[in-house]
């Protein structure tokens, strides 16, 4: 995902200043640097950048980006034509962004500490330079002039000029010097606080020691670290003296994936409680970081003339303001509550039945365990039966099935040049079209390892852009996941939720790989924040559809295609507690909106705010002493934008129903997705893209902004009849 940086968008470009009008051309020759070409005989550096053959190469990488940008700033100061100004601005963005994006990916995934340290330094240096660009009045005045005089622009060029000006003004360039200095300092502070928040999650994931080892189910013990207890009761990480050893146990590192496995599979409710509480109580250092981040973002917004950071962030999005988003979220919360209450009651009843205690209550650490039990019973579903149909190589084949069927393209493995990769398990793929040639490159970094980014994400490395009428810079993307298991891919099986995650992130990657914008400023996922998750949510549907799964999901030992009956069971299990899951997403979005919304006159602790929101908007209990928000990284990445996931779910439901459902793998469907949506990136207004793709009925205008039509989504999660019944009862 892109990292929002205010002021100049950190994605600029040009190769040399080109006195050309640019447009897509049927004879386009796609340009690629030596490093990402198919000729791998020549050594290169990390991600194909020659500078990055060593960790210290990041220093030269930054120097060259600054030097090239300086040349372009000097060129722009001479006031060339409007089209050349915008083209030069986009090249600056490309040069700077190559460093920003590469450093971010390296920081999050590289196992070599020297590379990580140098990437950190490069990131700080290039962001300091960004602040210089953001406050450069020569560039700002040139962009304003270009926007004003751009009558002969293409629509995309005019849009680029407009958004460059808006980005400058979001950086405060129009303010007096005193305020501008403060805005610049706040941007630096916010960047550092965001970094600290993420680093604290990795540094302090928390842990719980459990004795004896028999309290942990055998099938998940491989996730945990064996430990030993001395006769004095102290936990030991090694056996030490055999005479002092009392018994074997396990240390549970309470990072999210392990917590989820424990909560789902462990019958011992005391173990589940300890893991839940610890997993939702760390890292403590983030209390202070989050408080400072909220204050800094709020001050920034107020200097910029907004009531809140949420209002500041949402202005350029489809939603446009919190006054549009909050009613949307509150209405969704109201609609889902009756069904979520029913679901929680069913789970509570099962716990009472199994525990033989008539009045025992349902605790938060019980929900995952008993819902898994109910799904398994009702659907005759055993996860150990499902996973063998999803060996990792077959799942990668599933990605190939998608691009071949939908876009008439191939997704081929290609050799890595010497020095290009950051870990032996990384794969490199090329998206290739038989008539158009190579369309882009994708690195797959799929396995968990110590120190690696703990979630799943798509990282841009290079944005697509038009270099000339016959040359196009191909996009380069990395898809990062954290699947458990051996690096021998044939031995790795995915749970179905991991397959869904893989397809979700591949949707982001395709958005970048299929983008064909003139300016990398609009390439791929560089779109309005509340549109960015739509392609990824749409491609999740493909992970659930039997017509798709039967094409690649095959048993690891027999080669048998996944049975339709088993897929139906998986789908039934998914549908069983949809209201509870939807309620959880609404709750997260409300946390995000509230913490970054208008600040109350009397400061309340964030834990108190989150606890109140949970009581008001979920059917489950809040546990005193837990603070889930201090490890909720979306508060950093999506500050005041988490509602975008719900927007995306609604948009994707409508697109699936109206365009894809009847024939999800047809070339006709894929052509529409590509030509009317994916290839345009952010070069067109989101509403125009969505309406062009499916026609009317995907969105509506409300209070000066846009909200999704929720009909298809509510029908999908079985809430349409539920809502009608609720309204009748109230009336």
Secondary structure, 3 states (H helix, E strand, C coil): CCCCCCCCCCCCECCCCCCCCCCCCCCCEEECCHHHCCCCCCCCCHHHCHHHHCCCHHHHHHHHHHHHHHHHHHHHHCCCCHHHHHHHHHHHHHHHHHHHHHHHHHHHHCCCHHHHHHHHHHHHHHHHHHHHHHCCHHHHHHHHHHHHHCCCCCHHHHHHHHHHHHHHHHCCCCCCHHHHHHHHHHHHHHHHHHHHHHHHHHHCCCEEEEECHHHCCHHHHHHCEEEEEECCCCEECCCCCHHHEEEEEEEEECCHHHHHHHHHHCCCHHHHHHHHHHHCCCCCHHHHHHHHHHHHHHHHHHHCCCCCHHHHHHCCCCCCCHHHHHHHHHHHHHHHHHHHHHHHHHHHHHHHHHHCCCCCCCCHHHHHHHHHHHHHHHHCCCHHHHHHHEEHHHHHHHHHHHHHHHHCEEEEECCCCCCCCCCCCCEEEEEEECCCEEEEEEEEEEECCCCCCCCCEEEEEECCEECCCCEEECEEEEEEEEECCCCCHHHCECCHHHHHHHHHHHHHHHHHHCCCCCCHHHCCCCCCCCCCCHHHHHHHHHCCCHHHHCCCCECCCCCCECCHHHHHHHHHHHHHCHHHHHHHHHHHHHHHHHHCCCCCCCCCCHHHHHHHHHHHHCCCCCCCCCCHHHHCCHHHHCCCCCHHHHHHHHHHHHHHHHHHCCCCCCHHHHHHHHHHCHHHCCCCCHHHHHHHHHCCCCEEEECCEEEECCHHHHHHCCCHHHHHHHHHHHC
